[in-house]
Amino acid sequence: MTGKLIQMRMEGYEVVEKKAEKGGNSARIYVPKHWLGKKVRAVLLE
């Protein structure tokens, strides 16, 4: 991995930690269905 580790603070309502899976020509993570239409952030942890 290239780049520098950054520290950030976020406030939110729920969190999930998952491994990204192959999805066509990209990677994806699945989140709970009730998150549909909500603003979501994904953060690379490793």
N, C-alpha and C positions, 0 to 999 in steps of 0.2 A: 504494500500500500504506500502510496506517496502522499505527501501532505503533512500538515502539522496538527497535532491533537488540539482541539479547542474545547473550552469549557462554556456551557450555556445553562441557563436556568429557564425552565418552562413551567407554566401552570396549566393544569388540565383536569379532566374528569375521570379518565380511565387510561390504563397503559397495558399494552401487550408486548411481549418480547418473543420474536420468532426468527427462524432462519429463512432468508429469502430463497425461493424455489425458482427453477427454470420456468419461463413462461414465454414460449415463442422465441423471439430474438432478444428478450430482455429477462429480467428477474422480477418477481412479485412477492408480496406478502398478502395474506388474507386477514382481514379484520372482521370483527363481529358485524352481523347483518344490520343491527340497529345503528351502526356508524354510517350507513349509506346516506349520502348527501351532506355529510358533516365535513368540516375542515379538519384534516388529519396531517400530522407531521411524521416523517420517518427519519430516524437518525442512525447513521452507520456507527456501530459500536466497536467493530474490530477491523 
